[in-house]
Amino acid sequence: MISNQILQNTIDGLKAISRVDFVVMDTDGNEVAATTSGGAEYSAATRDFAKSPADSQEFAKYQFFKIYDDQVTEYILVVVGAGENSYMVGKMAAFQLQGLMVAYKERFDKDNFIKNLLLDNLLLVDIYSRSKKLHIPTEAKRTVMIVEPHEGKDNNMLEAIRSYFGTGSKDFVTAVDENNIVIVKEIQDADPKAELEKTAMGIKGHLEKEGISKVHVAYGNIVNEIKEVSRSYKEAKMAMDVGKIFFEERGVIAYSELGIGRLIYQLPIPLCKMFISEIFGGKSPDDFDDETITTIHKFFENSLNVSETSRQLFIHRNTLVYRLDKLQKSTGLDLRVFEDAITFKIALMVVKYMKYMESFDY
């Protein structure tokens, strides 16, 4: 069913063109949208007309037209005071609303299909039969993108993203849950990564213009058949979660870029706690002072290069060596040794993951 706001916008546009007032009523005689007041005046006539077999009817100074949904009367269009041209104007307006009904019904059917496809609620035979019925190609390169605002749900985001892709797009935009928007994107370019990065940045820029300034965008791997879309959706969801834990500074994250974070994300919390206890004993990386934490991160950023790290920290090389020796004494790990550095890096990521999960009371 079309939203009341869409109906109101449509008849406002029709009035601006024809300079004629319109009222859209439901079959019970209740006003749904109007460009003028006085719906109660023809409420009873609307109910009688809805029960009649006629498609249109003139009553007093009004013209009535039926708007159908699958041959069932959904709305009554009332044309108010158009004089001798009332029938022609009403017929054109009814045709416009009827086309709108068909378009929105088709979009609803596709939207419903895409939601069930993403959630794995369809049998394989249903996927192919419904795809054919809805004229959706079964074999095409696609990926699933998820857009999530930094701070809670924004009710305008769905329509804003739909407006970005436009009505003629081969891509599908829907909302599976209340927290984010899902896009099933068909890949057109020979360079998929560049296309997806361009699309993600385009969405972010468009939402900024709409007043939605901060969003995360994540996407899964590319699939070749429509039956595999749900897999890309699961990957996009993981990319969104893992990205917020380990790549918080990045606005766009791909499943293929998650690296070891993807493995850590799937570890059970008791196993993580056991690992941290073995590495740090009764301590935690949170117990280190700010100077030590800064030194560790900068050392990793510079690929364990002592000279470059000391230069960027504006300290003498020997000072850095002293700090690394001190860290080795407290943890038993020498960050200048690759194996120990890997162990320490993983431990830091595990701690970050644990803190993230604890924030949700898991």
NUKEFI-785604 format. One record per residue (C-alpha): x negated, y, z; residue in one letter. Coordinates in steps of 0.001 Angstrom, whole numbers, padded with zeros to 6 digits, always signed. Layout:
NUKEFI-785604
XYZA...
END
This chain:
NUKEFI-785604
+000000+000000+000000M-001198+003517-000801I-001991+005703+002185S+000352+008619+002881N-002543+011035+002407Q-003211+009754-001112I+000464+010085-001972L+000517+013626-000582Q-002561+014632-002565N-001065+013149-005731T+002270+014941-005566I+000507+018171-004571D-001462+017847-007791G+001662+017070-009787L+003379+020137-008370K+000387+022316-009234A+000703+021177-012878I+004495+021093-013292S+005566+023715-010708R+008222+021229-009579V+008719+019913-006034D+008531+016203-005300F+009417+014036-002307V+008357+010421-001820V+010739+008396+000360M+010646+004807+001577D+013601+002500+000921T+015052+003294+004366D+015372+006964+003486G+012374+008168+005501N+010140+010876+004091E+006598+009661+003307V+005148+012683+001498A+006649+015928+000226A+005856+019268-001360T+009012+020820+000085T+011242+020442+003147S+014744+019020+003420G+014229+015266+003121G+017156+014550+005430A+019497+016122+002854E+019129+013185+000454Y+018188+010435+002907S+021519+008612+002562A+021479+008942-001227A+017971+007471-001254T+019104+004390+000690R+022050+003856-001671D+019834+004266-004744F+017270+001802-003362A+019969-000883-003195K+021249-000191-006718S+019931-002009-009834P+019091+001277-011611A+015495+002440-012183D+016488+006107-012138S+019537+008130-011220Q+020686+011743-011072E+022435+012918-007919F+023576+016519-007548A+020490+018607-008356K+018053+015761-007729Y+016552+013018-009872Q+015675+009679-008237F+013076+007211-009569F+011949+003845-008224K+008280+002997-007730I+007651-000752-007749Y+005141-003110-006166D+005317-006487-007920D+008873-005749-009087Q+009936-004903-005526V+010973-001309-004814T+008297+000269-002618E+009048+004002-002836Y+011684+006376-004154I+010470+009508-005925L+012825+012457-005653V+012443+015345-008100V+013815+018569-006621V+015224+021309-008861G+013446+020924-012206A+016496+021950-014201G+017042+020413-017611E+013493+019017-017631N+013917+017136-014346S+014233+013711-015984Y+011152+014095-018169M+009044+015580-015356V+010242+012879-012960G+009535+010108-015460K+005957+011343-015902M+005440+011680-012130A+006887+008201-011532A+004572+006789-014194F+001599+008406-012444Q+002598+006977-009039L+003284+003556-010556Q-000215+003521-012053G-001607+004541-008685L+000217+001625-007051M-001286-000852-009523V-004792+000566-009130A-004667+000495-005337Y-003173-002982-005280K-005975-004244-007517E-008545-002549-005302R-006917-004059-002221F-006997-007543-003797D-010661-007143-004716K-011483-005685-001320D-009789-008603+000425N-011643-011085-001807F-015026-009444-001158I-014464-009439+002619K-013625-013148+002649N-016554-013839+000342L-018978-012067+002689L-017616-013885+005734L-017772-017334+004093D-014004-017775+004396N-013509-019176+000877L-013931-022617-000616L-016152-022816-003686L-013199-023531-005975V-011376-020471-004563D-014392-018242-005151I-014499-019051-008847Y-010725-019048-009428S-010174-015716-007676R-013218-014170-009356S-011752-015067-012722K-008320-013708-011786K-009824-010419-010549L-012182-010159-013564H-015303-010249-011431I-018323-011861-013181P-019533-014920-011286T-023066-014764-012629E-024796-011455-012035A-027755-010267-009982K-026419-008807-006760R-027567-007909-003276T-025708-006824-000156V-026475-003481+001468M-025303-002413+004926I-024991+001211+006008V-024690+001943+009726E-024573+005355+011427P-027051+006016+014235H-024337+007132+016622E-021139+005096+016481G-018508+004754+013795K-017683+007622+011432D-014184+007320+009988N-015097+009303+006861N-018083+007162+005890M-016184+004497+003907L-014514+006947+001530E-017702+009022+001320A-019698+006007+000110I-016912+004963-002260R-016966+008440-003776S-020735+008130-004251Y-020366+004977-006365F-017268+006202-008212G-014267+004285-009559T-015959+002830-012635G-018771+001169-010743S-019401-002581-010810K-020356-002379-007134D-017971-003091-004248F-017737-001016-001069V-015869-002369+001946T-015836-002473+005746A-016104-005919+007334V-016224-004612+010900D-015787-001291+012670E-019497-000478+012935N-020809-000413+009373N-020061-000249+005655I-020994-003094+003297V-021917-002643-000366I-022157-005548-002814V-024567-003996-005303K-025025-005294-008829E-028637-004960-009994I-029058-003190-013328Q-032741-002151-013550D-035723-004314-014423A-037309-003141-011150D-034795-004194-008456P-036806-002831-005516K-037020+000626-007077A-033291+000564-007878E-032338-000439-004356L-034619+002154-002754E-033160+004812-005063K-029606+003726-004200T-030325+003709-000450A-031850+007193-000541M-028971+008392-002740G-026430+007141-000187I-028305+008821+002662K-028471+012093+000748G-024780+011950-000179H-023745+011240+003420L-025849+014161+004642E-023843+016444+002345K-020681+014984+003896E-021958+015821+007394G-023133+012302+008322I-026791+013039+008880S-028342+009881+010321K-027765+006362+009037V-029670+003071+008793H-029594+001202+005479V-030565-002486+005215A-030294-004957+002369Y-030765-008679+001745G-032436-010638-001027N-031100-010633-004581I-028824-013541-005515V-027811-014689-008995N-024339-016143-008371E-021310-014791-006580I-021156-017840-004280K-024516-016759-002788E-023396-013255-001828V-022608-014327+001751S-026244-015392+002182R-027467-011943+001144S-024973-010438+003614Y-026404-012503+006496K-029895-011399+005469E-028829-007748+005376A-027330-008063+008869K-030579-009521+010183M-032555-006802+008427A-030381-004178+010126M-030906-005669+013603D-034608-006434+013212V-035212-003061+011584G-033738-001236+014567K-036062-003160+016889I-039399-003085+015081F-039014-000425+012343F-036946+002212+014118E-038706+005058+012331E-037639+003727+008913R-034236+004659+007551G-034235+001900+004918V-035340-001706+005517I-035263-004803+003310A-034974-008381+004539Y-038121-009249+002585S-040096-006667+004602E-039298-007978+008084L-042424-010134+008367G-043038-011750+011731I-040257-009664+013274G-037772-011998+011575R-039238-014985+013441L-039373-013215+016805I-035743-012153+016435Y-034674-015803+016337Q-036536-016819+019504L-034490-017590+022633P-035053-015129+025477I-036250-017799+028007P-038996-018827+025571L-040001-015180+025138C-040259-014694+028893K-042405-017812+029205M-044733-016578+026446F-045149-013120+028012I-045808-014668+031416S-048570-016828+029911E-050177-013868+028126I-049941-011152+030772F-049447-013173+033950G-047198-011210+036268G-047777-007982+034325K-046015-006373+031398S-047253-004015+028672P-044969-001434+030295D-047369-001444+033257D-050210-000054+031129F-050824+003694+031388D-050071+005996+028440D-053744+006302+027535E-054102+002518+027170T-050875+002180+025186I-051950+004961+022803T-055365+003345+022356T-053841-000065+021584I-051405+001247+018971H-054006+003436+017290K-056453+000497+017188F-053865-001661+015456F-052931+001147+013043E-056566+001306+011943N-056899-002465+011414S-059190-002966+014445L-061698-000414+013137N-063542+000995+016164V-065141+003955+014389S-061951+005182+012710E-059885+004704+015873T-062318+006681+018026S-062379+009437+015410R-058590+009728+015337Q-058389+009663+019135L-061101+012347+019337F-063181+010234+021732I-066692+008831+021615H-067102+005330+020242R-068490+004147+023595N-065380+005480+025361T-063193+003366+023109L-065394+000316+023702V-065089+000916+027452Y-061281+001022+027202R-061197-002192+025162L-063510-003909+027677D-061271-002781+030523K-058206-004164+028702L-060011-007455+028120Q-060745-007811+031845K-057082-007260+032790S-055514-009472+030098T-058255-011857+028972G-057737-010699+025370L-060410-008912+023351D-058660-006825+020692L-061866-006733+018637R-061420-010477+018032V-058826-011091+015307F-057141-014050+017021E-056795-012186+020325D-055527-009099+018481A-052832-011155+016734I-051757-012693+020056T-051571-009260+021683F-049656-007747+018761K-047087-010542+018832I-046758-010166+022612A-046007-006441+022221L-043340-007231+019619M-041798-009909+021838V-041573-007437+024727V-039911-004898+022431K-037427-007547+021287Y-036641-008548+024872M-036003-004956+025899K-033685-004470+022925Y-031685-007591+023764M-031476-006634+027430E-029958-003272+026431S-026960-005249+025158F-026769-007316+028364D-027582-010568+026566Y
END
